[in-house]
């Protein structure tokens, strides 16, 4: 199995879809790539079924359960998160810190709880074992907003600045929180029933340890990065020095986080938010070169990621589709998202709450590759993994296509003069 050949195929497919999007001037490139990849997957499935010809077998290696979770969570996510963090306006972020934290912590926990309760009720209509733990795991995977999808959307639409910072800040933090929740819950799949007495204590302790540990690691990375940036005055090429030092720091933090068993994505989110202040203090030339480099990384990895998401349809073609159940789950996720946004924002702003902001933040709750990667990582751990992937893919597709398209329309309607 040639992994490098699979990467080459994926790059060709992703870049080809992106070039078509640019050629026809599609505003939401990620949405266009996803739809085109779904079409490619459907055509490939039909050709393979009726003609027996496998055209993209090498590409599909990257979306199998053996590779997809590690490619997304261990590979691409850290770079994409840092690329998103460095564009955050730190002054506005500090002013909006309360609603961002309320959405990322309380909102995520509320969404996970509501979705889990709804899934547990709906699970009685499913013909496979779907216990309370599977409900919690699927809920943890589909509840958070995907920062890659959200940040990609914010690049193509004009959102009021303070609202865009809230949306971006929430998406960057709550995916890390949800990933930690999912990882902790996944450990309980191997726990015997008699050992679940201390599950709440273990879960809360693990959650606090992960969040505090990753925050301290991100802060430590910030201190080291500031020292590196101060040494740039001795460099013969300051612009390249800044780019390479940021790239090195992302990888250093990833290595340390994996070594001490902390969440690498959440560590890099904290580091990126701390480091964005340093970057904003850089010389204009260095900052522009740094942004240009990470924007290119972001654009390329985004294209690969949405291409891979679209191709996941290949693994779902042969599964039975319970239409009413899928529709019910989509409605459940939309309802849970709205409630988990409204309550934290109401607690943050009280009577001054702007319902236009609530509507925009709710609609910005796009799901993406992270949700699929978390569910796919359950293969081999629970017999319900395949049907969980089916539901997760439908939710991802619905949010990217329907919510992503409706978001731009709602924005123009709410803020038109």
Secondary structure, 3 states (H helix, E strand, C coil): CCHHHHHHHHHHHHHHHHHHHHHCCCCCHHHHHHHHHHHHHHHHHHHHHHHCCCCCHHHHHHHCCCCHHHHHHHHHHHHHHHHHHCCCCHHHHHHCHHHHHHHHHHHHHHHHHHHHHHHHHHHHHCCCCCCHHHHHHHHHHHHCCCHHHHHHHHCCCCCCHHHHHHHHHHHHHHHHHHHHHHHHHHHHHHCCHHHHHHHHHHHHHHHHHHHHHHHHHHHHHHHHHHHHHHHHHHCCCHHHHHHHHHHHHHHHHHHHHHHCCCCHHHHHHHHHHHHHHHHHCCCHHHHHHHHHHHHHHHHHHHHHHHHHHHHHHHHCCCCCCCHHHHHHHHHHHHHHHHHHHHHHHHHHHHHHCCHHHHHHHHHCCCCCHHHHHHHHCCCCCCCCHHHHHHHHHHHHHHHHHHHHHHHHHHHHHHHCC
